[in-house]
């Protein structure tokens, strides 16, 4: 039985995790995930994404706070939670001496499938992920991408109520990533499943997510639909500059300025964006004008504005 769309599949309240040495991974994180949606956690390395996934999937105890998954407390009712979820862990590895077929088939048996149903479902999911050609090859003979697809197949096979996918497309080429995400989206939407994922690929999160949460240093910075997150910037376009010798005071006249690595992004209104682009071209600056995207909203949430850049006199990121 899946959670109806709109009902909460996961609730965290004031979630805190402090590791040895006083390292704070989560600092009072509160968030609610509606059932039947694809919910993406975005954040830089060390932001707390994987820690959150580990706690919510009963792999790690919180320091304080509360997490409820599908109506069950992840600490007090961990067994009930595990019966209803599936997980692709970050940097997970299949057993090298087992085949993709063996991984999926035996996992389904442990989840209560009969032998007949496990065989049927194994071939279904291997076909969905284009793994039938490699079904009986040991994972030691497979590429890293095929091994990752095997892990995804295991997670999707039992049609669990909630899937935790921690960087599921890491190490995959662009074509395979697209195929896997199409499969995940199709299967989970058809079955009404909830997906909670982390990813570094902003274009994937933007295309596939119903709701996005941005976290930084264990804090929730922003949450909402992709459109709502982008609108929270307050600007519709971005003029992105590359190269040196930029007049920073000049750029600040047009809108919000954020420095990212070797580029400078100016978030502004369309009319001012066109004026700024014209100025850039007239003065020999390399710049492009485009609509704001999810990456812009992410950077604006966790990056630093130009005032801090000037104060510290150092490059951000």
N, C-alpha and C positions, 0 to 999 in steps of 0.2 A: 504494500500500500504506500503510495507516494503522498507527500505533503501537498495540499492544494496551493495553487498559485495565490500569493498574498499572505498566507499563513506563514509564520516564521519557521524556517528549517533550522536556523541556528541563532542563538542569542548569547552574546557575551556582555558581561557587566563588570566594569571596573577591573578588567583583567590585568594582572601584574605578574611578570616573571623576572626574577633577579637571579643571575647565575653566580657561581663562585667568583669571589673577587669583587663583588658588588656591581657587576655589569648588568645594567637594566635593559632587557630586551623588549619588554612590554610595560607600559607605564599608564595603567588605568584605561585600557582600551575597551570601549563599549561600542558594539555594532550589532545590527540585526539583519539577517539574510532571509528574504522572502523565499518561500518554497517555489520550486519550478523554474528558477532563474539561473542564469550564468552570472556568477558574482566574482569579479576579478579583484585581487589584492595587488596593488602596485606600490613599489617602494624600492629605494636603492638597496644595495647589499648592506646587510646589518640593520635594516629598518625594523625587522621583527616579523616579517612575513612567514618564514619557515617555523619560527617559534610558535606563532599563532596556529598554524596548520598542525603542528605536533601536539599541542595541547588539545585542540578541538577533535583530533582523531585518536585521543587517549594514549599517545606515545610519551607524553611529558606532563608532569604535574605542575599546575600553576603555583606561584608563590602566594597569591591571594586573588580574590575575585571569583567570578562564576561563569561557566560556559554550559549552555544547554543545547544539545543536538537532537533534533527530532523528538523533543519533549523529555529527553533524559539528561541527567547531570553527568558530565564526562568523568567526574571523579567517583561519585557514589554509585553510578549505574554504567560503568565503563563497558561491561559485557553486553548490555543491551545496545549501546552505541555501536560497538564493533560489529554486531550482527547486521546492522543496517547501512553501513558505509563501505566504501572502497577507496583505495589510496594509491596514487603514483607518487612515491617519495622523490625528493630532490636527490639526484645522483644515485638512484636505486639501480641495482644490477640483478638481472636474472641469473639463475644457476647455469654456469657455462656448459655443464655436461647434459643438461636437459634441453629438449626441443621446445619451440613455441607451442606446439600442440600439447606437449606434456605439461607445460606451465599452466596453460589455460584450463585444460581438462581436469587436472588434479586440484586446481584451485576451486573449480566449480563443485567438485565432490566435497571439499571441505565446507562449502557454503550450503550444503544440503541437497544438491541436485542429484537425481538418479543417474545411473550410468548412461542410460539412453538419452536423457535430456542433456546431460553434460556433453556427450558426443555431438549432438545436434547443435547445441549452442556454441561449442568450440569452433566448429566449421563455419558457423554463421559469422562470428566475430573475426575469425582469421580472414575470411573473404572480404568483410567490410574494410579491413585495414591492409588488404592486399598482401597477406602473409602466407597464403596457401602454398605458394611455390617453395617456401622455406619451412613449412610446417614440421618436417621431420629431420631438419638439420639441427645439430646441436648449436647452442648459442655461441660456443667458442668459434664456430665457423661463420658467424654472422657479423656484419658491420655494427658499429655503435648505434647507428640509426635504426637498424632492424631490431636490435636488442631493446632499444627504447620503445619501439612500436609493440614489442612483445609485452612490456610492462603495461602499456596503455590498453592492450587487448585484455589483459588480466583484470584490469580495473573496470572496464566496460562490460565484460562478459556477464557478471551476475546480476546486472540491472539493479544495482543498489539504489536506495532512496536518495543517497547523497554521495557525491564523488568529490574527493579531495585530490586535486592535481597540482603538485608542487613543481613548477617548471617542466611540464610534460613534454614540451617540444624542444628541450635543450639538446643540442648536438645534432639536430636534424637539418637537412637542407631545406631551402625555401619551398620547393615543390611538395616535399613530404609533409612539411609543417601545415601547408594549406590543406592537404588531403586529410591529415589527422584531425584538424580542427573542423573541417566539414563533417567528418564522421562523428566526432564528439557532439557537435551541435545537432546533427540530424537524429542521432540515437537518443540523446537526453531529452530533446524536445518532444520526440514521439512518445517517450515513456513518462514524460512529466517529471523527470529527475532534476535534482538541484546539483549544480556544479560550483564548487569553490576552488578557484585556481590562482596561482601566482605565475607571472610571466614577465620577462624583460622585453618582450616584443610588443611595443605600443600599438602597432598597426593591427595586431591580432586582437588585443584587448578592445580596441575601438570597434572593430568589425563584429566581434562575437559576444561582447558583454551586454547584459541587460542593466547591470549595476556595477559601478567601479568604486572602490575605496582606496584612497591614497594614504599611506602611513609613512611616518618619518620619526625615527628615534623612539619607536614604540607608541607614538601618539597618532590618533586619527586626524588627518589634516583636511580631508574632504571626502564626501560620499554622495553618490547620486547616479542618475543615468548619465551616459556619455555626453548627451547634449547638455544636460544640466551642469556637468563638470566643466565643459567648454565655455558655457555661458557665464560661469562664475568668474571667469577672467575679467569680464566687463568690457571686452573688446572683441571685434569680429575678425580682424586681420592681423597678420604678423609680417613685419619687414625684417628679414634676417640678413645680417651683414657678416662677411668673412674678410679676413685681412687685418692689417694694422693701420694706425694713423687715424682712427675714428674720433670725431669730435663728440665726446660723450655728453657734454652740456647741450649741444645741439640736438642730440637724439632724445634727451629727456624732455624736450619741449613738445614732443609728439605723443608721448604716452609712457607706459611702463616699460622699463628697460631691464633685461636680465642677461647676464653674461654666462655662457655655457661653453667651457673649453676655449676653443679659438674663435668662437662666433659670438655675436651680440644679437639678441632678438628684441625688437621693439613691438610691443602690443599696442594697437591703436585702432582708430576708426577708419573705415574704408577711404573716406575723402583725404584724411591726413596721411594715410598709408600711401596713397598715390602721389601726394605731394612729396613725401619723404623719399619715395623711390625715384622720382624725377630729380630731386636734389642729389641723391646718391649717384645717379648716372651722369649728371652734369659735372660732378666733382671726382669722377673716376673711381668711385667706390663699388665694390662687388656686393650686390644686394638682390634679393628676390622678394616679391610680394605674394602672399598666399593667405588662404583662410586659416584660422587657428585650428589646431588639432589637439588630440588628447595628450600628446607629448608636451605641447606647449603648456597645457593646464597642469600637467605633472611637474614640469620644471618650475612653473610659477608657484606651485604649492610647496615644493621642497628645496628649490634653489634660493638664491639670495639676490636681492635687488641691487641695482648699480650703486646705491649710496654705500652699502657695506663693502662692495668691491673697491670703491674709491678710498674708504676709510682704512681698509686693511692692505690695500695696494698689492693684492695678489690675485692670481687667476682662480676662478671658481671651477670646481670639478676638475 
